[in-house]
Amino acid sequence: MAFQTTEASVSTADGYRLHTKAWEPRDIEASRASLVWLHGFGDHVDRAASFFSVLAGRGIAVHAFDQRGWGRSVRSASDRGVTGSTETILSDVTFFVDSLRSKTSLPVFLGGHSMGGALVLLWAARGPIESRRAVRGFIAEAPLLRLHQSTMPPRSIIWFSRSVAKFFPGFPVRHGERDAQDPLLHDVVSLRVTLDIWDRGQLVADGLCDLQQDSPASLWLALGSDDKVVCPDAVRAYFDRSAVVDKELHCYEGYSHELHKEGASEKNFFTNDLVQWISERAHGPNVYKKQTLQSKGIWETIRRALAIDPNRSNGIPLNPWYRNPPPGANDPLSYDDPVTAPAGDIADNPYWKRDVRRSYPQLSVVDQAEVVQLLTVGNATKAKVDLIGEAGEKQLVAAKEEGETGLAHFLEKAPKNVAQELFVGGLPPLPSGQSLASGEWDVHKYELTEENSYPNGYPCRTFR
């Protein structure tokens, strides 16, 4: 499949210019999904161009950007390796994801390699909830949660580095060897940036940023058996702790740290697995995971084994979301007709389950003949007179016959006061009720409050 590339630069909220590049199928209708990719340490987007080209040729549009301090996003030599704080980096990811969401209707996936892979997992847990829940799946290729045991520095060195960073945060640190053939690659960063990268991975490795079961996104992790950069045990431990239902961990024999570089061929297992995984989840959102609770641990395993359709929802919505007012916002005993405390939870709320104890509004249809009968037998102008026996039957028959001629015919010969009470200013009454207290029209009776919920006079809750 033919594809095209587009280069540009975007300005973040604080005015920093980021270099961006996109690999997109030339036939827009053939696109399956959009993938935002975060590069690794000292890297830039063009180093993975062959890998992105294969993805674009198979219907996956790739959108990548050089992060602050790396690649073409460096504005001057002094900016090299100056990445900013972790909060700034996470905000850049949010900005890029939200910008892409506003431009495409395709499902969005977020992936990254090494340092970028760890950043993906951190953002998946700490990014803005609206942005995170709009991402269909998270992909981490050899995420740098901890260094491999063969390259892990002693704890004394780490402690000493933290002490030095307090006084000399800009102290340069060299990582590896520089590639003379690629001037955009650089391996020297400040001591403060080095420790920030270490701390971000440590947050995820220590279980402080695990994905929870109620996350609607899917998770895909990949490792190389010959990778001597990242600690595979830390990645496997993160995978085991993650409560996401739809998750996969792949370990590729013979692969080293850069699986995407070795996976630039269409015949490569890594590329094929990634394309297949994205394609399967790009067909439609997992609504049941987004809006409902699921069982966990061994109970989820048993449920999936016994269920006819393992992906079917249990029907219980997530408590914190999609509700207004939220659970516990109002005191149940403050209602005129108090509800029980369990009713604050939608799963145990008998009203929400359409219990017969609540009287729900019903549609009432009144035709013109019935209106004429009402105005004839009794109204404010002509008070009703109770007639018993034959006289009463004759009155009802006469009212029915007059009603068959229609409301307009009745109003032509009826007193003016009748039409005046029936209509307001010559127009039908507004959609309101008649206040029992005042006996007058009250146009505000059925207006919802500013929060779009029932006031405390109603023993019920409003749900979005």
N, C-alpha and C positions, 0 to 999 in steps of 0.2 A: 504494500500500500504506500502510495506517495505521501510525503509529508513536507512541511515547510517550517522554517525557523524564523523567529522574530526576536530581535534584541531591543531593549529599551531601558529606561531608568525611571524609578519611581521615588517619590519623596515621602518619607515617613512622617508621623505626627510631629516629630521634633525637627523636621527639615533635613534629615540625613538622606542622601541620595544613594539608593541601592541599584546595582546593575542587575538586570533581569534578562532571562532568555527562555523562550518557549519552543518546544518541538511539538507540532500539532499535525494531525492528519489533514491532507489537503481537502479531502471530502469530509465536511463537517458532520454530515449525517452518519458517517461511518465511525465517529468517535463514540467510545463506550464510557470513558470516565476521564477525569482530570486528576493528575497526580502532582502534588507539591513536594519538591525534593529539597532536603537540607544536606549540604555537603559536609565533609569531615574536616579535621584539623589541617590548617595550611592549604586547603584545597580551593578549587573554584569550579564553576559549573561546566566549563568546556572540557575538563578532564574526563567527564562521563558522557561526552557527546555521542560516542558510538553506542553506548547502552541506551541512552534516551532516544536515539534514532530508531533502534529496534522496537522500543515500546510504542513510539509514535506510528511506526509502520504497521503495528498490530492493533491500532485503534485506541491507544491510551495517550492522551495529550499530557505532556510533561511541562511543568512550570517551575523553574528554579531561579534562585538569586544568589549572588555572592554576598555572604553575610558581612557585617561590619568588620573592618580590619582585614578582609581577605579579598583576593582576586581584584576585579575591576571596581569594586566598591571602595577601594582605597583612594582617597583624594590626594594624599601627599605621602612622601616616604615616611614621615613621622607617624602616619596613621596605621602603618602596617602592624597587624597583631593587636591593635587597640579595639577590642570588641565591645566595650561597655559592660555594664552590669548584667547579671542574669535577668533581672526584670526588663531591662531594655531589649535584650535578645528575644525574650518571650513575647514582648509587645511587637517586635518586628514580624515574628511568625504570625501573630494574630492579625496584624495589618495585611500581610500578604494573603492569608487564607480568606479573610473577609473581602478583600478586593477581588479575588478570583470568584468567590461565591456570587458577588453582585454582577459578574460579567457572563457567567455560564449557568446553564440549567443542568449540566452533567453532574453526576455524583462526584464528590471531592474526596480524595484520599491524601493522607499526609505520610511521607516516608523520609528516611534519612539514613546516612551511613556513618558509622563510628561516632565521632563527636555529635554529628547531626542526628544519629539514631537515638542517642541518649537524650538529646534535646526534644525529639519527637515524644518520647515516653514521659518526659517531665511536663511538656506542654499538654499532653493528653490528660494529665491529672490536675494541672494548675492553670491552664488557660481559661479564658472566659467561657462560662457554661454554654452560652448560646452558640459561640463559635465551635466549641468542642463537639456539641451535639449535632452540628451540621456536617461533621466529617464522618464519612461512611466507614473508614478503616484506617488503622495506624500500622505502619510498616517500619521495622527497625532492622537494618542490615548491620550485623556485627556491632551492636551498640556498645559504646565505651562506658560501661558502668564501673568496672574496675580494670586495672591493668593486669595482663597475664603474669603469672607467678614468676616467669623467667625475666620479666622486665620491671617487676614491682620494686620500687626503691624501699630501703629500710625505713621503719617508722621514725627513727632518729633524724633521717634526712628530711622527712615530711615536717616534723616538728620544728627543725631548724629553719626550713624554708618559710614556714608561717611566721616565725619570729622575725626573720629578715624582711618579709613582705610588709610588716607593720611600719618599718622605717624606710624601706626602699622598694615600694610596690612596682616601680618601673624597671627594676633590675632585669636585664635581658637573659633569657634562658633559651638555649639551642636544643631543638628536638630533632634527632636524625640528621640526615645530610641533605643539602639543597640540590635540586635538579637544575643543572646549568642550562638544559634545553628548554625549560619552561620558566620564564622570568616571573610569571604570576604566582608560582609556588614559593613559599617562604617558610622557614622552620624556626624562626626566632620570634618569640613573644615575651611579654613581660612576666615576671614572677607572679603578679597578681592574677593575670589572665590564666596562667597555668593552674593555679590553685582553684580558680573559679570553675574551670573545666573539670577538675578533680572533684570538687564539691557537688557539682550538678550530677555527675554520675553516681557519687556516693549517696545522694538523697534517694535516688531510684533503687540503688543496690540494697540500701538499708530498709527498704519496705515503707518509706515515708510517702511515696507517691505511686502506690499501686492503683491500677484500674479497678473500680468497684463493679459489682454484679449488675447494677442498674445502668451501666454505660451502654449506649445503643450501638457503639462502634465495634468493629471486629479487630482482631490483633494478629499480626503475622511477624514472626521473628525468624532470622536466618543467621547461621553460624558456619564458619569454615573449619574443618577438622585440623588444618595446618595453621590456623590463625595464632600468631604469637604476640598479638597486640592486646586483645581483650581477654578477660577472664571468662571462659565458657560457663563455669559453675555459677557465677553471678547472674548471667543471662538466664540459665535454666531455673535458678531459684526465683527470679522475677516472674518467669512464665508460670511456674507452679503456684505462686501466690496470687497471681492475677485471677480475679473472680469473673472475668468476662466469659460468657458462654461460648462464643465463637472465637476460638484462638488456635493458632498453629505455630509449631516450632520445627524448623527444618535445619538439619545439620548435613552439610555437603562434604563428602569425602574428597580429599585432595585439594580443596579450596583453601586459600589463605585469607588475608584480611579484606582485600577488595574483591568481593564476590561479583559486584556489578562490572568490574573491569574484565574479569574472566568470563562474565556472563554476557558479553556483547554479541555473541553468536546466537542465532535463532535456534540452534540445535542444543543450546546449553540448558541444563536442568534448572538452574537458578532462574533464568529468564522465563522459561516455560511455566514454572510453578507460580511465579509472581503474576504473569499475565493471566493465567487461568484463575488464580485466586481473586484478582481484581475483577475479572469479567463476571465471575459467578456472583459477586456481591454488588455489581453495578446494575443488575437488572431491576432491582427494586429495594426499597428500604426495609429493614427488619423492624416493622412497626411494633411487633409484639415485644421486642427488646427495649424499644424506646419508651413505651407508655405503660408497661405493666411490670409487676414484680415477678420474679422467678425464684424457685427454690435454689438452695446452695449445697455445695459439697456432695456428700454421698446421697442426699435426698434428690438432688438434681440428676445424678447418675441413674438412680432407680426410676425416677419419673420418665426420663428419656428412654429407658429400656422398656418400660411398660406402656408408654403412650402410643396411640395409633399414629398421631402426628406430633413428633417431639417439639416442633417449632410452634405449636399452637399455644396461645396465651392462656393463662389461668384466669384472666378477666379482672384481676385486681389492679387498678391503676397505681402508679407511683404516688405515694403520699405527698411529697414536697412540691410536685409540679402539676400544672394544668388545673389548678383549683383556685377559686376566688370566692370568699376569703379562704386563706390557707387553714389547715387543721389547727384548732386551738386559738384562732384569732379572736373568737367570741366565746364568752363564758356560756356553756350550755344552760346553766341555771338562770341566765339573764333573760331568756325568752319568756313571753307571756304564757306560752304553753311549753314548759321546760322539756327539753329533750335529755335523754340519758347521756352520761359521759361517753359510753362507747360509740354514740352516734357521731362523735367528732372524728372517728375513723371511718372512711367511706366503705371499707370492707365489712364493717359491722353495723352500718347505718341502715335501719329497716326502711327509711324513707327512700334512700337511694335504690334499694332493691324493689321498689314499687310495692311496698306493703299496703294492705287494704286500710291500715289505720290512718292513712292520709287521704284527704279528699282532693283529688286532682281536678283542675278545670275541665269542663266538658263543653263541646260546641253546642250551642243552642240556636236553632233556626226558627225565626218567626216570619210568617208570610204576611202579605198586605191584609188578607181577610181577617187574620187574628188581631192585627193592630186595630182595624175598624171595630171589631167586636169589643176590644178593650176600651176604646174611646167611647163606644156607644153605651155599654152597660155601666161603666163607671169611670170618671176622670175628675180632675180638679174643678172643671167648670160645671159638669153635671154629676153631682154626687150619686154614688150607687145606692139604689134602693133594693133591699132584699125582698124579693117576691117569692112566695112559697106556693108550691102546687102548680096548678094549670097556668096561672099568671106568670110565674117564673119561666116555665117552659116556653110560653108564647114570646116572652121577651128575648130569650136566647135564640129562638128560631128567627125572629125578626132581625136580630143582630147578625146572624149568620147569612141571611139573604142579602142584607145590605153590604156585608163585607165582600160578597162575591162580585159586586160591581167595581171594586177596586178602591184604593185609598184616595186617589185623586178625585173621584166622583164624590166621595164622602166629604172631603175637605171643602169642596165647592159650596155645599149647602150647610156645613157645620159652622157654629159660631167661631168668630175670629180668635177667641181666647184658646180654643182647642189647638189650632195651628200654631199659635204663639208659644204654647207650652211644649208642643211636640218638637218644634224647630227653634233653633237659636239664630236670630238674625236672618231668618229665611233659609238657613242651611241646616243639614242634619247635625245632631249633637256631636261634640267631640268624643273621642274614645275614652270616656271616663265613667266613673260610677257616681251614684248619688249618695252623698254623705248622710248616713243615718242620724248623725248628731245634729246637723244644721238643716237638713231637709232641702238643701239647695245643691245645684250642680257643683261638683268639685273636680276641676280638670287636672288636679295634681295627685289625685288619690292613687293612681296606678303608675305614676312615674317612678322609675328605678332610681336608687340613690347614686351618688357620684361614683361609688365603688362598683356599680353595676351588681349590687347584691340586695337581698331583702333586709329591711330594718329589723330590729329586735322584736317587733310585733308579730313576726311570722316564725313559727317553729320549724324552720327549714334552712337549708344552706343552698347557696348558688354555686354551680360548678361550671367551669369553662369547658 
